Amino acid sequence: MNKNRPAARMLFALAPLVTSACIEMSKDSSSADSTVSHTSPVVSATPVNQGTYGMASHVRWLLSPDSSGILVVVDPAGVENEPVPDAFFFGSETRNFQARMDSVWDVTPAPDWQSIAFSRAYVVRGAESDTIPPQEWIVLARRTGMDTATVIQGSFASSGMSMARAIAQPGVIHIPADVRAPGAADAAAPHTFPIARGWRVRWTVDGSAIALGNNPAKAEDSEGSESWAALDPNTGAFHGTLPAGAQLVVPRWLNGPILDVSVPVDMSGARPIQVTAGKRTYSVESQRGVITARETTPGANVAATPFTIGSGKALAATRGGRYIVALAPRRNAVANEIPIEAVVYTVAW
């Protein structure tokens, strides 16, 4: 991975993977206190997962303590609950920063929400034999910056129906305090470490280390980790065990709907979500498959036409309403696949 690429948006070509990876940083000068016309806010939509939704996908999210940041995950599973890589979207109103990535096994924010730990998902498959071709291991080793022996020894079974092995490679994204500062894009680029571990990732309470969970004992998407190693997110120093007395932050995810190929999703409506954009307040409402924002600021014209955010139904939002998590009709829907997807609407009020 080229850390010196001078771009605010970086794409990682990983052809053998289930999906690709993408990091995006917002350079929009608008904010909750923007002077952009309130009659026509700029809205963009970002699908959280641009890969497969598997047989079923869990949608969940975390809000920062002050509700100005949000982390959204789409967690697919395959036939018989086989592991399928996840995708995530992160947005921060206070830092005007957003990131999205496919092909991860796990992701979690640091206790201070200034960094994101993740584990990249790599999968290699056998053709018609019961073994993985040696060339596949060599290619994977080159992509991850590890030697072939480390990749093979660190791999785990990712299917109970076919020959497939996978590895987890830990990484971190450091969120810049100012995305416009010189070198901010390079500093915020995802950095991975040459370690084949991290099926599950956590942070220590003091934020000094990333805890890397051991490989799953079974080829099941919901399998947990029983032991943990420690990784210094700044130096890359790796230790086989956690420091004595170290405590881990367990994310308290808010669970959204399960998107199942065989179960229709009710898109008719959802509870209103109250947000405060600068000195104005709005009610984000979902009715008949359309998401709108109605101004509720004292003294506002109650007869004014609500702003249209987009199609679907809203699930959650940051406090300023800049990031709205929603379910929407899936773009380029394919027959026999889930027709609904999780999206994040970014609103420049």
C-alpha positions, 0 to 999 in steps of 0.5 A: 500500500502506497502511503505517500499517494497525494490524494484525498481519495484512495482506491486499493485494487485487490482483485482476488478479494470479495470486494475492494477498499476505499477511503474518502475524506470530505473536503466540503467546506460546509458544516452545521453552521454553514451559510449554504441556503437552507432551501436547497441543502446539498445531499450525497448518498454513499452505499456502506457496502459495495460488495456482496450482502451474502444470504443475510446482512446485519446493519449496526452502528455506533455513535460517539459520546457527543453523537457527532461521529458515527460508525456504520457496519454492514456485516454479511454472512454466507450460506450456513453462516460462513464468514463474509467480509464486512464493510464500514462507513465512518463520519465525523461532523467535528472533523469534517472527515469521512471514510468508507472501506470494504473487505474487513473482518472487524472495525472499532473506533478508539476510545477518543474517536480519533482513530479507527482500528480495522482488520483487512480481510483476505480470502484465497480459494482452491480451484478443483483440488483440496489445496490452495495453489502455492502461487495464491499464497505468494501473491497474498504475501506480496500484497500484505507485505508478509512472507509466505510462511507467515501468511500460511501459518496465520490463515484460517478456514473460511468455508465449511463447504469448499477449500478456502483460507483467509487471513486478517491483517490489522490496520489503523486510520488516524483521523486528522484534526484538520483535513485541510492541513498540509499532508492531512490526506497522507496522514489519514491514509489507512496503514496496515501492519505485516501481522496475520492476526485480528479476526476481532479488534478492540482497543484498550481503555487508555487507547494505547494499544489495539487488541488483536483477537485470535483466529476463529475456531470455526468457519462461522461469521459470528465466531468470537476470539478467546485470546488477544495480542497487543499492537501499538498503533503508532510504532507497530510494535507487536506483543503476543499478550496484552499488558498486565491489567489491560482492559478492553473497550467492548463496543456497544453497537446499536443493532439495526435490521437484518437484511435477508434475501427471503424476508421483505423489508418494510420501507413504509416509514420510521420514527422521526429523528431530531437533529440540530444543524447550527441554530436550526432544528429539524425532524428527519422523517420517513414516509412512503419510502421518502426521507425528508427534513422538516424544520422545527426551529421555534418561529419557523414556517410550519407550512414550509415544504420539507427538504427531501433527503433521499429515498428509503427510511432513516435509521439513525443520524449524528446530532447535527444531521450531517450523516443520516443512516438509512435503508434504501432501494439497492442500486443496480439490484441483481435478481435473487439478491437483497434488494435493499442496502444501507446508505449514508446520506451526507447533508450540507445544511 
